[in-house]
Amino acid sequence: MALTLPAHPDPLADRIHASGLLPELAHGLGGPFHYLLPERFDANLAAFRAALAEAGVEGRVYYAKKANKASVLMDRCAAAGAGVDVASIGELRDALGHGVRGEDLVVTGPAKSDELLRVAALQGALIAVDAPDELDRLLTLGGPRPPRLLLRVHPPAQPRSRFGLDEAQLDEALRRCAAAGDAVRMEGFSFHLSGYAVRPRAELAAELVELCLKARVLGLQADRISIGGGFAVDYVPADAWRTFLAEQGPGHYHAGKSFAPEDFYPYHSPVAGSDALRAVLATEGTGGRSLAEQLRRAGVMLLLEPGRALLDRAGSSVFRIQGVKDRDGYGIVTVDGSSLSLSEQWFNSEYLPDPVLLTGRGGDPGQPYPACVGGASCLDSDLLTWRKIAFPTRPHPGDLLVYPNTAGYQMDSNESPFHELPLPPKVVIDLPDGGRRPRWRLDR
Ligand SMILES: Cc1ncc(COP(=O)(O)O)c(C=O)c1O
């Protein structure tokens, strides 16, 4: 039996599917494509800002650009005055080129290149220092204005993380910043935690508030902390997720493949997106004070760098079926793209929300048909979905498969033109009011 894991209902996606636009685009573009709904990005950004305002906390949201390369997202950040978290010179250039101001950038990532540090400092971007030698390079940079920096803290609860400065390195960095005087602006501290748990974020944030107070004694500015990203996205309903985790096993996958449940993204999260920020801000520390209250009392601004959560339901990936064949009680559907356009490979895992089959064929719905989904490459391991999907009917060549809610990391983080397959273009879709037909343009 195939296990189902449908994404949460999405009326905007239903409207697009019903409009007939996707088959037209598949025909016109001649290959797989991704579509983006920037209005969803705007709404998610507004929801994060509202959570800060409700808690009475001064804060700033920086979109973590690595989660999706689309230009339209930079346009939206620039228009909304939102910040952008960049981790390479390419990301920094792209953000600036779309009108995001240098002072609205935070530069993260390990061992930043000299060029990245130089341009970031010239542009007045905030630089999260990850290592002592990075601080050395910043202090000797010269230039017309002092570099703005945060010191990134190695998370004690994640001792195996390769990021951040440990306690001794932090002490030394603080001493060096204080000694540098006006040559540097030490604005505070940062971290990014793996996983999506609320409490560890609130607890480490509270420690960073204390660090700010300590740094101020040394004469440093230290008036902000960044708690990074890691605000969960809730893709599927609780019941379906629970059943899936309890029942999934090698029989549910092509070739008897098995996945460790802990390697799956937590596709259901009871507290997600801006509600996760609300929960972080409401978490009480040892003195019984919420994090929001601790931030206010200390006069510390809260920066955050959500990637995936700002892209929740802001786009999907569309593939055309090229072939279908039967194999030992299930089918192998092959699409016109590769699994690298649906990236979970870095996590020994696969993207689990069910793809939606758009057949455009009326009449007899036929029999349910379980099938895995392979890519158009010569690799046995190139499967978009190893799981046998419970298709409502046997798919046909020319039908479309829409993988829902893929804007956060799935679309383009691992994309590759392997086999000289073109990279799927991105289509920006606007949905006019009054139920009129969706409008589209290519993302440039
Ligand atoms: C420093 C930093 N900030 C923000 C993010 C974004 O995380 P997410 O997309 O889970 O919100 C990442 C992700 O790796 C990161 O490394």
The ligand as an SDF file (V2000), in Angstrom:
LIG
                    3D

 16 16  0  0  0  0  0  0  0  0999 V2000
   23.5810   31.8870    9.3840 C   0  0  0  0  0  0  0  0  0  0  0  0
   22.2660   31.4070    8.8500 C   0  0  0  0  0  0  0  0  0  0  0  0
   21.1960   32.2310    8.9510 N   0  0  0  0  0  0  0  0  0  0  0  0
   19.9890   31.8560    8.4750 C   0  0  0  0  0  0  0  0  0  0  0  0
   19.7950   30.6270    7.8700 C   0  0  0  0  0  0  0  0  0  0  0  0
   18.4220   30.2910    7.3400 C   0  0  0  0  0  0  0  0  0  0  0  0
   17.8450   29.1990    7.9740 O   0  0  0  0  0  0  0  0  0  0  0  0
   16.3380   28.8000    7.6700 P   0  0  0  0  0  0  0  0  0  0  0  0
   16.1400   28.7640    6.2150 O   0  0  0  0  0  0  0  0  0  0  0  0
   16.1710   27.4720    8.3240 O   0  0  0  0  0  0  0  0  0  0  0  0
   15.4680   29.8330    8.3140 O   0  0  0  0  0  0  0  0  0  0  0  0
   20.8900   29.7400    7.7510 C   0  0  0  0  0  0  0  0  0  0  0  0
   20.7090   28.4360    7.1240 C   0  0  0  0  0  0  0  0  0  0  0  0
   21.6060   27.6310    6.9630 O   0  0  0  0  0  0  0  0  0  0  0  0
   22.1550   30.1520    8.2580 C   0  0  0  0  0  0  0  0  0  0  0  0
   23.2370   29.3410    8.1490 O   0  0  0  0  0  0  0  0  0  0  0  0
  1  2  1  0
  2  3  1  0
  2 15  2  0
  3  4  2  0
  4  5  1  0
  5  6  1  0
  5 12  2  0
  6  7  1  0
  7  8  1  0
  8  9  2  0
  8 10  1  0
  8 11  1  0
 12 13  1  0
 12 15  1  0
 13 14  2  0
 15 16  1  0
M  END
$$$$
